[in-house]
Amino acid sequence: MNVLVILIPVSLVLGALGLAAFLWSLRANQYEDLEGDAWRILSEDDKTPPDKP
């Protein structure tokens, strides 16, 4: 039972740190453009068509 005196506060602190990191990511607009990254992978970098032999 003595170990619970240590584990419960440690788990609460870790949970609070995770929540703080999530709230920071929301305020820093980390989830602003989720569709842009998905489409950027599929788009071609070269604007000129390849030569056909």
N, C-alpha and C positions, 0 to 999 in steps of 0.2 A: 504493500500500500504506500510505502514511502516513495517509491519510484513515481507514483502518480503526481506527487507534489512537484516533481520536476517536469514530467512529460506534458501535463496539461498546460502550464504556462508556455512551454516551448512550442507546443502546437498552436496555441492562440497567437503567439508572436509570429510564427511562420505564416499562419493564415492572414494576419493583418498585413504582413509584407507582400503577400501575393495579391491581396486586394488593392493595396497601394500601387503596386506595379501595374495592375490592370487599369485602375483609374488614371494613372499617369499616361498610359498608352491611349486611352480615350481622349484625354485633354490635348495630347500631342498630335492628334489627327492621324494616328497610325492606321486606322481602318477607313480612311477617306476614299480611296480609289481601289476597291477590290477587283472590279472588272477590268481595269486598265492593265494590270499585270498579267491577267489571263490572256487578254487579247494581244499584248505585246509579245508574248512568247510565240504566238501563232503567226504574227505578221512577218513578212520578209524584209530583211534589211536592205537588200539590193533593189533599187528602183528600176534598173534596166533589165529587160528580159535576157535570158541566156541565149547564146548563139546555138542554132540547130545545125548539126552537120549534114 
